[in-house]
């Protein structure tokens, strides 16, 4: 035992090997993920796993949309108060979106807040058309910016991250972009850590579950499409040290936050053990891999999986594999505690409600303050109520129409049934009566003739036979016998 302790003291590499073995012993997710942790100031890589594998970005694309837009503001080409108009193209985008009608106007400031907090796809297009003239024009600006920043694995086709074959990035490139936002646009950094927005009566929490829950969390953006899985670029600051974590391909919205919290925990606790780890260089020096991005569509959205059409995910810590909700958390407490007392598990931390905060008010129309702002917010709230009442009225009208239609169908069926019943009751009997009379007249039956004669007691049988034939709808005239008596 004493010898082992001496070996450990004299051989730091043995310490590193032991720690690495413990880390690897923790169970891993059952599907592909990419993870990266860097220091924001230096760009130093603290952890990397599949960091240079190409990936579908989904809504983290909006970080580049925000960067290009805010650079245009900083360069004086537009202002935060510039009014932009919702086009039919913007209004037609898939959820998540604000759902404004074409012709609605919003400021650059409000559009950015709606896009970054609610992940509104329509607002991303509004900004793209307002800054770049069109989606294609703005995409070219995005690609040009990516190349200037050194994002060599990235290409853009649209400003919101909706599925497109050419929309590619990597954890490496997203970390580079996050650093650029902090370094190049510090005066606008607040856009990436707004905890919630309020539009009219509606409050939307930031989809980044670290905001308001994880100590020191202060950015950035989430994303999801079936092909990419759940993505997150996150940052947190402690003791004037800021870290950036990137997680791509997580199994749920909560799980991506747990993964990021695990990375951040290890990063903040690693200062005392940094000498044990080999240097991974800086994020810009990570070597890109020339391969195709993994497509997680079948795993994320195939079979019995029901996924949202947007980045909104309120699912709990339930993943595709049974124990994924706590996967790796034993290792986290080991590292994060710095060989001291264990810290709360990230899953427990993120299960709590976010810290109380006042939502940032967003609204349509030009920039307003004071009483004018209050009036604008009230007007948007009234529009929401009107739309809600209209929707309820339309639903009620459709329900009423269905009920009326069902009653009409039932009434028609009842009439048709009664008519058919009457027809069935009357006509067959009439035909049967006529048939019986014909038989009685043409080929009279003795047994049938006797009751008729007995009941009627005619004075003259000849006249009785003639009257019976007349009352039975005048069938073919029977031929009377010479004696004037019925045949028999």
DAJO-V459950 format. One record per helix or strand of 3 or more residues. SS is the DSSP state (@ for helix, = for strand). FROM is the first residue (numbers start at 1). LEN is the number of residues. If there is no record, write none. Layout:
<<SS/FROM/LEN> <SS/FROM/LEN>>
This chain:
<<@/2/9> <@/12/14> <=/34/6> <=/44/6> <@/58/17> <=/83/3> <@/88/4> <=/105/3> <@/108/11> <@/121/12> <@/135/15> <@/171/14> <@/186/8> <=/196/4> <=/202/4> <=/217/9> <=/229/10> <=/241/10> <@/253/17> <@/271/6> <@/283/3> <@/297/5> <@/324/3> <@/329/8> <@/346/6> <@/370/73> <@/446/11> <@/461/11>>
